Amino acid sequence: MCKGNFPLGFSIILIDTLLASLILPAVLYFFVGETISIDTFSIVIDLLWMIVLPSILAIFIA
């Protein structure tokens, strides 16, 4: 996708996931007329545990 550019690919994944937590409620409200609440803080913490920390550890180990 990014032609082997790890930092660019990593940044795209993080930004996409963070934006999804903001855009999804707006899209649902616009198309369906319903509001939902998403715990953005919990999503950020989960991203740190599942993506950021393992990636940083892999960089230092390799």
MDTraj code that builds the backbone (N, CA, C; nanometers):
import mdtraj as md
import numpy as np

residues = "MET CYS LYS GLY ASN PHE PRO LEU GLY PHE SER ILE ILE LEU ILE ASP THR LEU LEU ALA SER LEU ILE LEU PRO ALA VAL LEU TYR PHE PHE VAL GLY GLU THR ILE SER ILE ASP THR PHE SER ILE VAL ILE ASP LEU LEU TRP MET ILE VAL LEU PRO SER ILE LEU ALA ILE PHE ILE ALA".split()
xyz = np.array([
    [0.0824, -0.1182, 0.0000],
    [0.0000, 0.0000, 0.0000],
    [0.0875, 0.1256, 0.0000],
    [0.1850, 0.1306, 0.0846],
    [0.2733, 0.2478, 0.0928],
    [0.4107, 0.2164, 0.0368],
    [0.4210, 0.1123, -0.0430],
    [0.5463, 0.0715, -0.1063],
    [0.6574, 0.0451, -0.0049],
    [0.6208, -0.0199, 0.1061],
    [0.7200, -0.0571, 0.2060],
    [0.7567, 0.0525, 0.3033],
    [0.6894, 0.1645, 0.2999],
    [0.7184, 0.2757, 0.3902],
    [0.6421, 0.2521, 0.5205],
    [0.7076, 0.1888, 0.6177],
    [0.6413, 0.1524, 0.7432],
    [0.5840, 0.2726, 0.8191],
    [0.6609, 0.3804, 0.8399],
    [0.6036, 0.4925, 0.9163],
    [0.4791, 0.5516, 0.8500],
    [0.4793, 0.5594, 0.7176],
    [0.3623, 0.6140, 0.6488],
    [0.2428, 0.5215, 0.6647],
    [0.2617, 0.3934, 0.6450],
    [0.1522, 0.2985, 0.6608],
    [0.0987, 0.2960, 0.8023],
    [0.1880, 0.3002, 0.8981],
    [0.1512, 0.3021, 1.0396],
    [0.0700, 0.4270, 1.0735],
    [0.1123, 0.5413, 1.0223],
    [0.0414, 0.6670, 1.0465],
    [-0.0974, 0.6648, 0.9848],
    [-0.1078, 0.6113, 0.8648],
    [-0.2381, 0.6040, 0.7983],
    [-0.3351, 0.5182, 0.8782],
    [-0.2889, 0.4052, 0.9292],
    [-0.3751, 0.3172, 1.0082],
    [-0.4232, 0.3871, 1.1344],
    [-0.3329, 0.4529, 1.2061],
    [-0.3717, 0.5213, 1.3298],
    [-0.4676, 0.6365, 1.3047],
    [-0.4387, 0.7183, 1.2057],
    [-0.5250, 0.8324, 1.1763],
    [-0.6622, 0.7854, 1.1302],
    [-0.6659, 0.6822, 1.0462],
    [-0.7927, 0.6287, 0.9979],
    [-0.8782, 0.5774, 1.1130],
    [-0.8185, 0.5054, 1.2045],
    [-0.8935, 0.4502, 1.3164],
    [-0.9438, 0.5593, 1.4098],
    [-0.8608, 0.6590, 1.4357],
    [-0.9043, 0.7687, 1.5225],
    [-1.0144, 0.8517, 1.4573],
    [-1.0038, 0.8765, 1.3281],
    [-1.1075, 0.9534, 1.2586],
    [-1.2390, 0.8764, 1.2513],
    [-1.2322, 0.7450, 1.2415],
    [-1.3540, 0.6642, 1.2341],
    [-1.4396, 0.6831, 1.3585],
    [-1.3768, 0.6980, 1.4730],
    [-1.4539, 0.7159, 1.5964],
    [-1.5228, 0.8522, 1.6010],
    [-1.4761, 0.9457, 1.5210],
    [-1.5408, 1.0767, 1.5143],
    [-1.6405, 1.0865, 1.3987],
    [-1.6099, 1.0224, 1.2881],
    [-1.6928, 1.0335, 1.1686],
    [-1.8148, 0.9421, 1.1741],
    [-1.8007, 0.8233, 1.2297],
    [-1.9104, 0.7277, 1.2331],
    [-2.0369, 0.7818, 1.2995],
    [-2.0291, 0.8445, 1.4172],
    [-2.1518, 0.8993, 1.4753],
    [-2.2163, 1.0070, 1.3874],
    [-2.1346, 1.0891, 1.3233],
    [-2.1900, 1.1936, 1.2363],
    [-2.2602, 1.1339, 1.1147],
    [-2.2004, 1.0316, 1.0552],
    [-2.2609, 0.9672, 0.9382],
    [-2.3914, 0.8989, 0.9765],
    [-2.3926, 0.8292, 1.0892],
    [-2.5155, 0.7642, 1.1342],
    [-2.6248, 0.8662, 1.1614],
    [-2.5908, 0.9765, 1.2230],
    [-2.6902, 1.0799, 1.2501],
    [-2.7430, 1.1397, 1.1197],
    [-2.6559, 1.1603, 1.0233],
    [-2.6950, 1.2204, 0.8960],
    [-2.7871, 1.1275, 0.8169],
    [-2.7539, 0.9980, 0.8089],
    [-2.8313, 0.9058, 0.7264],
    [-2.9486, 0.8407, 0.7991],
    [-2.9338, 0.8135, 0.9280],
    [-3.0362, 0.7405, 1.0007],
    [-3.1143, 0.8301, 1.0952],
    [-3.0519, 0.9370, 1.1413],
    [-3.1189, 1.0254, 1.2349],
    [-3.1055, 0.9813, 1.3790],
    [-3.0188, 0.8867, 1.4057],
    [-2.9956, 0.8367, 1.5416],
    [-2.8580, 0.8813, 1.5893],
    [-2.8475, 0.9042, 1.7184],
    [-2.7173, 0.9395, 1.7748],
    [-2.6623, 0.8196, 1.8529],
    [-2.5316, 0.8047, 1.8488],
    [-2.4643, 0.7019, 1.9269],
    [-2.3473, 0.7680, 1.9987],
    [-2.3070, 0.7083, 2.1063],
    [-2.1884, 0.7590, 2.1761],
    [-2.0783, 0.6540, 2.1674],
    [-1.9589, 0.7016, 2.1385],
    [-1.8426, 0.6143, 2.1288],
    [-1.7399, 0.6626, 2.2300],
    [-1.6873, 0.5697, 2.3073],
    [-1.5863, 0.6024, 2.4078],
    [-1.4498, 0.6168, 2.3382],
    [-1.4197, 0.7387, 2.2952],
    [-1.2981, 0.7655, 2.2190],
    [-1.1731, 0.7367, 2.3016],
    [-1.1758, 0.7690, 2.4282],
    [-1.0599, 0.7439, 2.5144],
    [-1.0272, 0.5953, 2.5186],
    [-1.1290, 0.5119, 2.5297],
    [-1.1087, 0.3679, 2.5322],
    [-1.0491, 0.3185, 2.4004],
    [-1.0929, 0.3756, 2.2894],
    [-1.0392, 0.3380, 2.1590],
    [-0.8912, 0.3745, 2.1492],
    [-0.8554, 0.4912, 2.1980],
    [-0.7148, 0.5342, 2.1940],
    [-0.6281, 0.4418, 2.2788],
    [-0.6752, 0.4070, 2.3970],
    [-0.5998, 0.3165, 2.4842],
    [-0.5854, 0.1794, 2.4177],
    [-0.6931, 0.1290, 2.3577],
    [-0.6854, 0.0003, 2.2876],
    [-0.5882, 0.0062, 2.1704],
    [-0.5854, 0.1177, 2.0984],
    [-0.4896, 0.1336, 1.9888],
    [-0.3463, 0.1284, 2.0396],
    [-0.3223, 0.1915, 2.1529],
    [-0.1882, 0.1876, 2.2096],
    [-0.1461, 0.0442, 2.2400],
    [-0.2346, -0.0326, 2.3012],
    [-0.2019, -0.1699, 2.3403],
    [-0.1906, -0.2640, 2.2209],
    [-0.2769, -0.2463, 2.1202],
    [-0.2825, -0.3430, 2.0099],
    [-0.1936, -0.3084, 1.8918],
    [-0.1654, -0.1796, 1.8701],
    [-0.0912, -0.1401, 1.7498],
    [0.0392, -0.0697, 1.7829],
    [0.0334, 0.0337, 1.8632],
    [0.1509, 0.1182, 1.8850],
    [0.2604, 0.0458, 1.9628],
    [0.2289, -0.0072, 2.0796],
    [0.3313, -0.0725, 2.1616],
    [0.3934, -0.1946, 2.0936],
    [0.3151, -0.2854, 2.0342],
    [0.3802, -0.3974, 1.9646],
    [0.4677, -0.3524, 1.8479],
    [0.4251, -0.2478, 1.7773],
    [0.5057, -0.1983, 1.6655],
    [0.6364, -0.1377, 1.7142],
    [0.6316, -0.0625, 1.8219],
    [0.7529, -0.0031, 1.8769],
    [0.8472, -0.1125, 1.9278],
    [0.7919, -0.2118, 1.9954],
    [0.8750, -0.3227, 2.0426],
    [0.9383, -0.3977, 1.9251],
    [0.8627, -0.4181, 1.8190],
    [0.9173, -0.4874, 1.7008],
    [1.0289, -0.4074, 1.6365],
    [1.0161, -0.2762, 1.6356],
    [1.1221, -0.1911, 1.5784],
    [1.2501, -0.2030, 1.6598],
    [1.2375, -0.2015, 1.7931],
    [1.3568, -0.2086, 1.8779],
    [1.4196, -0.3483, 1.8793],
    [1.3381, -0.4521, 1.8666],
    [1.3897, -0.5885, 1.8675],
    [1.4593, -0.6204, 1.7348],
    [1.4014, -0.5725, 1.6254],
    [1.4561, -0.6062, 1.4928],
    [1.5788, -0.5283, 1.4600],
])
top = md.Topology()
chain = top.add_chain()
for i, resn in enumerate(residues, 1):
    res = top.add_residue(resn, chain, resSeq=i)
    for name in ("N", "CA", "C"):
        top.add_atom(name, md.element.get_by_symbol(name[0]), res)
traj = md.Trajectory(xyz[None], top)
